[in-house]
Amino acid sequence: MCSRVHSLYPFTKRPIVMGGLTLVPTPIGNLDDITIRALNTLREADAILCEDTRHTMKLIKHHDVSNKLIAFHQHNEHKITERLVEEMKAGTNYALVSDAGTPGISDPGYLLSRACIEADVQVTVLPGPTAVIPAVVGSGMACEKYVYLGFPPQKKGRQTFWSTLSEETRTMVMYESPHRIAKALREAAEIFGEDRNACVARELSKIHETYHRGSLSELKAHAESTPFKGEIVLVIEGLAQFEKRTKKKD
């Protein structure tokens, strides 16, 4: 039997250097939600690039990992990306983590990953924690087709954000701040109608994990009377499922 080795870079003939970048997903809440491979990577890397060194220090201490931490966040990533790439080209291996979940998903990481790929520096992405999958599966809504939308714009472009989704057939998944979730539910109800189903998944994997399921009208009323707190993922029923569900009632 012949085995094949698939290159990570099948469309380039330039050699790949020995240094590299590994994106390491970290727990979204429960510190034990991390893989053995991720912990080994954090131990073996030359240093760990992290969004908040204090936050990452708690994680590595919990798992008895010792390594050098380097701050890498939205305020300095443009300044130091080029230097980091040059160091990796020279043989340095970096592990990159965000405060929670997978780096690059609404967190720093995309710019560095792209720069590494353009420079033929090997990029490895480990599988692991993300808030999106538990939220969409736990919502009870169709999850064979869904669209991840990140955070809605805070101010400019927010109205356009919602209006462009008016005919979206897939389940919609987005992050939202606890300070803006009531506003988001009001805006969603205006666009999709108050009978559209939704779910506010909060504090996933933590002690106070909860799934609030119901119509946008019900969730909006809840948010106005008892504000949602903590890390939030908002899941909204797509048009296809809504029409299928309402036709069954007729």
N, C-alpha and C positions, 0 to 999 in steps of 0.2 A: 504494500500500500504506500502510495506516495503522499507525503504531507507537504503542505504549502505554507510558506511564511508570508503573511500580508504586511507590507510596509505601512507605517502610519502616514507616510507621505508618498502615495503611489504616483503622483503627477509631477514629481520633481526628481531630477537626476543628481542634484547637488548632495554631497555627503551630510549626514546628520552627526553633529558633534556629541561628545560624551555627556556634557552637562545637560540639565533640563529642568523643567518646571512640572510639578505635580499638584493638581488642584485637589484638595482634600476636604470633603464635606464634613462638617462638624454638627453636633447635636443641636436641634432647634429648641430643646428644653431640657430633657432628661440627659444628664451627662454620660450615662451608660449607653446611649444610642450612637455608638461609634464602632466601626469595624476593626478587626485585628489588623488588617492590611493598612488601614488609615493610621493606626497607632504606630505600626512599624515604620511607616513613611515619615511620620513626625520625628521619630527617634533617629532615623538614618540620614535625613536631609542635612546639608551643611548649615542650614538655618531655616527658620519658619517666618514667612511673611504673613503678618496678621493685621486685621482691621483695627483691633484694640488690644494692645499687649497685655493690659490688665485682665481683660476678659479671657484671652487665650491662656494666660498663666494659670487661671483657675482650672481650666480644662486639663492642661498637661500635668499639673500637680495632682489632680484627682486620679490620673492614670499613671502616675510615677514616671512621667516622661521628662527628660532634661534636654534642653536645646536652646540655642540662641534665638531670641525673638526680635524681629525687625518690623517696625510700624510701616504698613502699606495700606493707605486709605484714600478716599476721594480727594483729600486736600494735598496729597503729595505724589499720587501715582503718575501724574504727567511729568513731574520733575525727575523721578528716579527710575522710570521704566527703561530708558535707554541704557543707563548704567547697569541695571540688573541683567538686561539681555546680554551685554558685553561680558559680564561675569559668568553667565551661563555658557556662553560660547567658549569661554576659557576653561570650562570644566566644572563650574559650581552647580550643585543641585539644590534647588529651592523647593520647599513645600509652601503652598499658598492656602490660607484659610480665611474665612470671613467670621463674623461673630456667631453666625448660625446658618446652617444649611450649606448649599453648594456655592462656592465663589463664582461670581459672574452673573448670578441670577438676582437681579436687583441689588447687587453688592459689587464692590471693586473686584476686578479680575479680568474683565473682557479686554481692556486695553493691553495688559501685559500678555495675555494669551495670544492675542492677534500679533503683537510685536514679535513674540517668540516664533510663531509659525512663519511669519514673513522672513525671519532670520535663520530658518531651518534649525531652530532649537526645539528639541523634542518636548511635546506637551502631553502629559498623561492626566486623564480625568478619572478619579475614583468614583464608584457609585456610592450612594449613601443618603443621609437625611435630607429631606425637603418637605416644606409645609404643603406644597401643592397637591401631591398625591393623596395623603391622608384626608385632606379637606374635601377633594372632589369625590373620593370613594365614600367617605363618611357622610356626605351630604344627602345621599340617597337619590341623587339625580344621575342622568345618563352620563357615563364616563368613557364610553367607547370613542366618543369624539368630544373633545373639549379644547378651549383656547385659553392660554395663559396670557394675561394682559398687564402684568406688573402692577405698579401703583397708578391710580388715576392721577392726572396732573393736579397739583394743589390749587392753582388759580388759572393761569392762562392756558387755554385749550381744553378746559374741563368740560364745557358744554359740548364742544365738538367730539370729545372722547365718547360721551354717552350717545349722542345722536348717530354716530357712525355704527353703533352697535344695535340699532333699532331692528334690523332684519337678521341679526346673527342667529343662525340655526343651532349652533353648537352650545354646549354648556360653557358658561363664562366663569373664569376663575381669576381673582385679583387680590392683591394685598391692599389693606387700607389701615390708616391710623385710627386708634380709638377716639381721637379728637374729631375725626371727620366721618366716622362710619354712619352717624345719624344723617348727616348731609348726603352721603352717598346713597343711602337707602331711599331718601326722599327723591333724589334725582333719578334713581333707577325706576322708582314707581311711576314717575312722570313719563319716562320713555317707554317702559315695558308694560305698564298697567299694574294696578295694585294687586291683581290676582296672580301675577307671575310668582312662582315658587322661588325661594332662595334659602340660603343657609349661611349663618354667621358662625364660622368655626374659630374658636379662640383658645389661646394658651395650649396649643397642641403639644402633647407629650408631657405637659406639666401637671402639677397637682390639681389645678383648677380647670383642666381641659373640659370644654363644653361645646356641644353642637346645638345651636338654636335654629330650628327648621320651621318654615311656615311661609305664608305669602309675604310679599313685600310690604303689604299693608300692616300685617301683624308684627313683622320685625321692625318696621318703622315706629310703630306705637311703643314697642318694647324699648327701643333705643331712646325714645323721647322721655319715657317714664323712669327707666332704669338703665343708665348709660352702660354700654359695653366697655369693658376694660381689657388691657393686655394686648398681646400680639394677635392680629385678626386676619383671617382669610375669608373673603366674601365669594360665595358661589351662587350664580344666578342661572336659573333654568333657561335653556335656549328655546328659540321659537319653535323648532321642530317638535321637541318634547311637550311644550306647552300646548300646541295645536293637537297633538295626539291625545294628550290627557283630557283636554276640554271636549274633544269630539266624542270620547267614550261616555261622557256625562249626558250628551244630547240624545 
